[in-house]
Each structure stands twice: as C-alpha cells, then as structure tokens.
C-alpha cells in the first residue's frame, strides 16, 4: 500500500517529501503539488506535462501475467530474490528492519511479490510507466505501493531511501539509482544474454539479444554504480507449449513488430511443445 512507503516517495518535480491527504486519496508534497491516487490503488508521479510514453499495453500485461504465472521463469525469480538477500546481508541490514525494495519496470509485480514474501517485513515500491501494469502492481502484494513513473526522468523517491533496487529486463537509470540507494544499498540487474530464447528466433522471426549487453550496463553505470561481484550466468531449459510461446512473445517488444495474424500463423506451425533456453546474467552493483 502507498501508506507503507510514503516515507520513500517524493515530488517528481522538486524532490520534496510527499504525505497522504484526504484518507490517502491523494498525495501532496511540501511544495504544494497534489497527485490523485487512482481507485485501483496506484499513483502517477510525473512532473510537468506528464508521461511521454505509455509502456506496455493491456494485451502485453495480460500476456506477461499468463506466462509468468506458469512458473517458466522460476529460476530467474529465485536468482533475483537471492541477489536481494545478498545485498541486504552485505549492507548488514538487521533482520528486524523494514528494508525498502524498489523494482523498476516492475510490470505485474511477479518478481517483487516473490521477493517480499522471502524478505520478512520488507516494503516494496513497484514502479512502471504502464498504467495497465500499475493496476496489477497495486494488488500484487499487501506490502507493495504501486507508482506510475518514467525511469528516464527524476525518480519520485527521496535521496538514500531505498535499500535494494531490482531491474528485470527493464530500462535503467544509473545516476538516479545511485541517488536513491542507501549508503550500502545495491541494484540487482537481470539482463538477457545472447542465446536467450534462441530456439524461437528463426521460426518466429524475432531478433536475438544483441552482443555486449553486460559491457554496456557497466559502461552506462560508470561513475554512478560499480559492480560488487562478477555477473552470474543463469541458464536453464523450459518446456513451452504453443500458448506459453504466444504469451512469451506477446509480453515482449516483438509483439509490437510482428502483425498479430502473422505471428499466430508462425506459432501454429511450431511443434506442440518445444524446449527453449532461458539465459541471462544477474549483476549486483553498489554506489560508486
């Protein structure tokens, strides 16, 4: 709930603290700005003219919900949660604390809710640019506050207010992550690697993961974040039926680039089930 994380949130325009007003039907900043809380429980925190992008469509969000709910990415979920535990241990966060875990590009909250289940007492900030995703985020876990915001802008969180940030196949803003992380806080990145979903590339006509994604992550973070460990490769096979394959493609950017009818025809030509490789790196970084 937003009331659980109000001490973390800030005005996106000027960074002043927010507080709840009118029984938390809106949030107000010390500088006088007001932000209405949607009836579904999320709040949009955007400065100036508002959000420049819309993020995932309703169809993409539903596809994501379908695919993840089947447990196909369970090893990724476990790896991200383990990364958060390691980060909190490195920072010597007491077991009695109520650490703040923020997921950027949180989608439906699948990863974040799992981590909160595993880290007793932790509070979650689920942030995504998609309003459709935020509606799911707001109800994914009782200790999650859902925020619609743009990662490329100033994040609507106070300085040094977040113990761990997770970024799962999502955009990143190293300068802002460094600003909002606590002194010993860390960001945990799950980054797709070359060969991820490789068996689907040719029959469906989707692009492979570009080379050097980890190198680019480190280059873009330089001066703001620094690695605390070597990237850890997470690789495992998945047995996917056609519905799961359709959901996987439907939740990805490929959904915007292949006409729906053509994609359905390509999927119909696949075997009833396929073994598909999942491959990504977990990288933990602290403030530089």
Long-range contacts (C-beta under 8 A, 24 or more apart in sequence): 1-41, 1-142, 1-143, 1-144, 1-145, 2-27, 2-37, 2-41, 2-42, 2-43, 2-145, 2-146, 3-145, 4-123, 4-143, 4-145, 5-100, 5-123, 5-124, 5-125, 5-145, 6-145, 7-158, 7-161, 8-100, 8-102, 8-123, 8-125, 8-157, 8-158, 8-161, 8-162, 9-45, 9-125, 9-145, 9-147, 9-156, 9-157, 9-158, 10-156, 10-157, 10-158, 11-45, 11-47, 11-156, 12-45, 12-46, 12-47, 12-149, 12-153, 12-154, 12-155, 12-156, 13-47, 13-48, 13-154, 15-154, 15-158, 15-159, 17-158, 18-156, 38-134, 38-135, 38-138, 40-134, 40-135, 40-138, 40-139, 41-138, 41-139, 41-146, 42-131, 42-134, 42-135, 42-137, 42-138, 42-146, 42-147, 42-148, 43-146, 43-147, 43-148, 44-131, 44-134, 44-147, 44-148, 44-149, 45-147, 45-148, 45-149, 45-156, 46-148, 46-149, 46-150, 46-153, 47-153, 47-154, 51-129, 51-148, 51-149, 51-150, 52-150, 53-129, 53-150, 54-129, 54-130, 54-131, 55-128, 55-129, 55-130, 55-131, 55-132, 55-133, 56-107, 56-128, 56-130, 56-132, 56-133, 56-251, 57-130, 57-132, 58-132, 59-250, 59-255, 60-130, 60-132, 60-250, 60-251, 60-255, 61-107, 61-108, 61-130, 61-132, 61-133, 61-136, 61-251, 62-250, 63-246, 63-247, 63-248, 63-249, 63-250, 63-251, 63-255, 64-107, 64-108, 64-110, 64-247, 64-250, 64-251, 65-108, 65-110, 65-136, 66-243, 66-244, 66-247, 67-244, 67-247, 67-248, 67-250, 67-251, 68-108, 68-110, 69-110, 70-244, 72-238, 72-240, 72-244, 72-248, 72-278, 73-278, 75-234, 75-236, 75-278, 76-111, 76-168, 76-190, 76-234, 76-278, 76-280, 77-110, 77-111, 77-114, 79-190, 79-232, 79-234, 79-282, 80-111, 80-115, 80-166, 80-168, 80-188, 80-190, 80-282, 81-111, 81-114, 81-115, 81-118, 81-119, 83-166, 83-186, 83-188, 83-282, 83-284, 84-115, 84-118, 84-119, 84-164, 84-166, 84-188, 85-118, 85-119, 86-229, 86-284, 87-163, 87-164, 87-185, 87-186, 87-188, 87-284, 88-119, 88-163, 88-164, 90-184, 90-186, 90-228, 90-286, 91-163, 91-182, 91-183, 91-184, 91-185, 91-186, 92-184, 93-163, 93-184, 95-120, 96-121, 97-121, 98-122, 98-123, 99-123, 99-163, 99-164, 100-124, 100-125, 100-161, 100-162, 100-163, 100-164, 101-125, 101-162, 101-163, 101-164, 101-165, 101-166, 102-126, 102-127, 102-157, 102-162, 102-164, 102-165, 102-166, 102-180, 103-127, 103-165, 103-166, 103-167, 103-168, 104-151, 104-155, 104-165, 104-166, 104-167, 104-170, 104-171, 104-172, 104-173, 104-177, 105-129, 105-151, 105-167, 105-168, 105-169, 105-170, 105-171, 106-133, 106-137, 106-170, 107-133, 107-136, 107-137, 107-168, 107-170, 108-133, 108-136, 108-137, 108-140, 109-136, 109-137, 109-140, 109-141, 109-144, 109-146, 110-140, 111-166, 111-168, 112-137, 112-140, 112-141, 112-144, 112-166, 113-140, 113-141, 113-144, 115-166, 116-141, 116-143, 116-144, 117-141, 125-157, 125-162, 127-151, 127-155, 151-176, 155-179, 155-180, 160-185, 164-188, 166-190, 169-280, 172-217, 172-220, 172-221, 174-220, 174-221, 174-224, 174-225, 175-224, 177-224, 177-225, 178-224, 178-225, 178-287, 178-288, 181-286, 181-287, 183-287, 184-286, 185-286, 185-287, 186-228, 186-284, 186-285, 186-286, 187-225, 187-284, 187-285, 187-286, 188-282, 188-283, 188-284, 189-217, 189-281, 189-282, 189-283, 189-284, 189-285, 190-234, 190-280, 190-281, 190-282, 191-217, 191-231, 191-280, 191-281, 191-283, 192-279, 192-280, 193-233, 193-235, 193-279, 193-280, 193-281, 194-279, 195-235, 195-277, 195-279, 196-277, 196-278, 196-279, 196-280, 197-248, 197-276, 197-277, 197-278, 198-276, 198-277, 198-279, 199-274, 199-275, 199-276, 199-277, 200-245, 200-248, 200-249, 200-274, 200-276, 203-266, 203-269, 203-270, 204-245, 204-249, 204-254, 204-258, 204-263, 204-266, 204-267, 205-258, 205-266, 206-249, 206-252, 206-254, 206-258, 207-254, 214-281, 214-283, 217-283, 218-283, 221-285, 221-288, 222-288, 223-288, 224-287, 224-288, 225-285, 225-286, 225-287, 225-288, 226-285, 226-286, 226-287, 226-288, 227-283, 227-284, 227-285, 228-284, 228-285, 228-286, 229-283, 229-284, 231-281, 231-282, 231-283, 232-281, 232-282, 232-283, 233-279, 233-280, 233-281, 234-278, 234-279, 234-280, 234-281, 234-282, 235-277, 235-278, 235-279, 235-280, 236-277, 236-278, 237-275, 237-276, 237-277, 237-278, 238-275, 238-276, 238-277, 238-278, 239-273, 239-274, 239-275, 239-276, 240-273, 240-274, 240-275, 240-276, 241-272, 241-273, 242-267, 242-268, 242-270, 242-272, 245-270, 245-274, 245-276
